[in-house]
Amino acid sequence: MNPSIAPDEANERIRAFMAARPGGALSPEEQAEYEQLLAVWAEAVHTRSASA
């Protein structure tokens, strides 16, 4: 994970990932990628909250 990423940037990566998809259910590979992006976002939010 990248602790230096801002929550807004992590959120934008999630949005871009989802926008690039055709829709429907996530494949197992897509689900894994989404979960990784979500974990990066959660860590960014936690890091920002801890330093505030």
CORMOFEN-V886748 format. One record per pair of residues at least 12 apart in sequence whose C-alpha atoms are under 6 Angstrom apart, sorted by the first residue. I is the first residue (numbers start at 1). J is the second residue. Records with the same first field share a line. If there is no record, write none. Layout:
BEGIN
I=J, J
END
This chain:
BEGIN
1=40
6=44
7=41, 44, 45
10=41
END
